[in-house]
Amino acid sequence: MQERPIGPLVEALRQNGCDIKCVRNEGCFPLRVAPSALRGGHLELSASLSSQYVSSILLSAPYAQHPVRLALTGQPISASYIDMTVAMMQAFGNQVVQAAHTYAVDRQVYRNPARYNIECDASSATYPLAIAAITGGTITVENVGKASLQGDAAFCSLLAQMGCTVSQTETCTTVQGPADGLTAVEVDMESLTDAFMTAAVLMAVAAGKSSITGIANQRVKECNRIAVMVEELGKCGVQCHERPDGLEITGTTTPHGAHIKCHNDHRIAMSFAVLGCKVRGMVLLEKGCVDKTYPSFWDDLRNVLKIGVRAPPLQTTHQPPAKRAKTNHVSSSFLSLTFSNYTPVADLLPVVLEGVNAVEVRVDLLERHEKPFIAEQLAVLRRCTALPIIYTVRSHTHGGRFPDDEHKIFDLLHFGLEQGCEYVDMEVTWSLAAQQKLVAAKGQSQLIASFHDPSGELTWAELQQTMKQAGQLDVDVLKLVTVASKPEDNLELRRIVSSGFNHPIIALCMGELGILSRVLNTYLTPVTHAALPVLAAPGQLSLNAIHTLRHGLGLLPARQYFLFGCPISQSMSPTIHNTGFQRLALPHTYALCESDDIRVVEKCVKDTINFGGASVTIPHKQSVQPFLDNLSEAARAIGAVNTIIKQADGLFGENTDWLAICDMARP
């Protein structure tokens, strides 16, 4: 919002006696407004950029010191919204006299009508209606129909032109998408500019060449929306060209997913979410920008429209564990939440999730197991973190609190898939038919095939055979949990893990004697936090405790990280990194290595025992390369390195500068 121009409105108000100062950039937010009065009389205002300027003055005009005569200069944009403002003022007892582009408002007082119906936001309604259009489904939006004064309420007419079936009452709109795909159109969207981005993503998959005109003012919104749509649709393989007052789009039947930069623009994010309902692999950055106008957007996609929205799951390579163990010492973990209701502790969730790679929702530990309540808990969690969610319903037999009812458990597991949870935990002792049905429905979620032996009755050979059978299902992760009766059991468990599984495996022994197994486990180790009410399982440790024990056993050796360069004395990098190391009980240190002598850098890099990696800045981005074993494609193309990563097979040079350069170069 601080980049969105508001200069014409500020200048008009200043000319009318208002004391307004732009705190940072002239003509943009933030503003400092001193107590003063709107004098009234004759005001001139350019309405060619936004109708919102006009509405703001009209709404304030009845309380000016003198009657207001507002004259608009230039061609007013989105005039339907000005008409809506006038109609609302009249409904609240204020008369507005309009002649051409001039509005006269006397000094008056607003009076509440006995009853006033507040419509839903027609701009926000375009997204679910567009989802119906792009997927061939049917969606009804209530409280906005053909009687609406909102400009974007006409969006359904555009959908009809593109081949959708549209039916409306005075207060309700239903759209059914065409089964055989959308049709290209040419449309003037001057009266519904906020919806042009939604229309553009529909045109991206419509057969033929489409065009949008009348939207030149969209270059001066939260971003240059026209240029952004051209760029981001291009990432998806869509031919899109900018015109003086709009876009020209050639639809394709084979768009592909991409990482979409939303430019902190809520409408960019929501429009590409619509495209993501049709095109796999869409990753939207800055998803929080929807909070400006539609904070529940992602929750509504999941819970109302039943569309899976997820954070990217942890990347795994389905190699035998022995090979993965040789790759590096990096391990991952997840926090097992044991709160019965997340809403009262929402502020605490970011604290307890510090440093972990995923979060487990133990449905069986929630105070209620109705689907609406579970959906609400997932929504609360997703508002607090972008971490992947592990969705678990643990029964009494397997050490949880849910009744041993297979039908109810798998009904809730399918609900976890519907909610777009990144991981769903499935016990492999249930019927094969139930397991196969869940596997067939998993979509883009990853399934964890779990086996719990809480009584420790099975032999090690039986446990190994059970895991091999579980691996024959189309699952993504294996999990084996048993009980340690003696310290040596931890090593027996590691022997099973290293026996040649083709999946990542979580292997743990419960109880005090099984603590070592949690230290030795390297993939998605479940951890707890001191602020949780109870442990999710006996013997569970905090992430910091695991780091401390791993360091003590030599599994997490202390490493020295550096910033190489000169001059760098004012860099905050050591403070930032060392604070993170300390908070997570990691034994590493990060220090400045300030010198323009490459021989000093070489000495640090060739310390094969202690060196952990480095950031690199001038003058060493090129001269450090001879000391490295491999370079990324970006580093080779640029000819410079800004990051050194220590890997099992040597030192790897990376360059991430180009990402920042691209971000800065975009309009």
Secondary structure as UniProt FT lines:
FT   TURN            2..3
FT   HELIX           7..15
FT   TURN            16..17
FT   STRAND          20..22
FT   TURN            26..27
FT   STRAND          31..33
FT   STRAND          41..46
FT   HELIX           51..60
FT   HELIX           61..63
FT   STRAND          68..73
FT   HELIX           79..91
FT   TURN            92..93
FT   STRAND          96..99
FT   TURN            100..101
FT   STRAND          102..105
FT   HELIX           122..135
FT   STRAND          138..142
FT   TURN            146..147
FT   HELIX           151..154
FT   HELIX           155..161
FT   TURN            162..163
FT   STRAND          165..168
FT   STRAND          172..176
FT   TURN            179..180
FT   STRAND          186..188
FT   HELIX           190..195
FT   HELIX           196..203
FT   TURN            204..205
FT   STRAND          209..213
FT   HELIX           216..220
FT   HELIX           225..235
FT   TURN            236..237
FT   STRAND          239..243
FT   TURN            244..245
FT   STRAND          246..250
FT   STRAND          259..260
FT   TURN            263..264
FT   HELIX           266..276
FT   TURN            277..278
FT   TURN            280..281
FT   STRAND          283..284
FT   HELIX           287..292
FT   TURN            295..296
FT   HELIX           297..303
FT   HELIX           321..327
FT   STRAND          333..337
FT   HELIX           343..345
FT   TURN            346..348
FT   HELIX           349..352
FT   TURN            353..355
FT   STRAND          358..362
FT   HELIX           363..365
FT   HELIX           371..384
FT   STRAND          389..392
FT   TURN            396..399
FT   HELIX           406..418
FT   TURN            419..420
FT   STRAND          423..427
FT   TURN            428..429
FT   HELIX           432..440
FT   TURN            443..444
FT   STRAND          446..452
FT   TURN            454..455
FT   HELIX           460..470
FT   TURN            471..472
FT   STRAND          477..483
FT   HELIX           488..497
FT   TURN            498..500
FT   STRAND          505..510
FT   HELIX           512..514
FT   HELIX           515..520
FT   STRAND          525..528
FT   TURN            530..531
FT   TURN            538..539
FT   HELIX           543..552
FT   TURN            553..554
FT   STRAND          560..565
FT   TURN            569..570
FT   HELIX           573..583
FT   TURN            584..585
FT   STRAND          589..594
FT   HELIX           598..605
FT   TURN            608..610
FT   STRAND          611..616
FT   TURN            618..619
FT   TURN            621..624
FT   HELIX           625..627
FT   STRAND          630..631
FT   HELIX           633..638
FT   STRAND          643..647
FT   TURN            648..649
FT   STRAND          650..654
FT   HELIX           657..665
//
